[in-house]
């Protein structure tokens, strides 16, 4: 069951305001980044935490084998899940 349910309206330009109660609970401030994830007919909006370049590249530096292109996608998804 969801923690909170609120409604919004899509503007003619495709914009949606995040309800203030949700913004407060997520500690969202003006200018912060969010990511949109589409799963079937559900849209998930997730706050993107600021992480340093050092944290982003750490898994790549620690990899002991030659990294294939497919490995990069998996590493990016792992980093995003930390947030």
Secondary structure by P-SEA (a helix, b strand, c coil): cccbbbbbbbcccccccccaaaaaaacccccbbbbbbbcccbbbbbbbccccccccccccccccccccaaaaaaaaaaaaaac
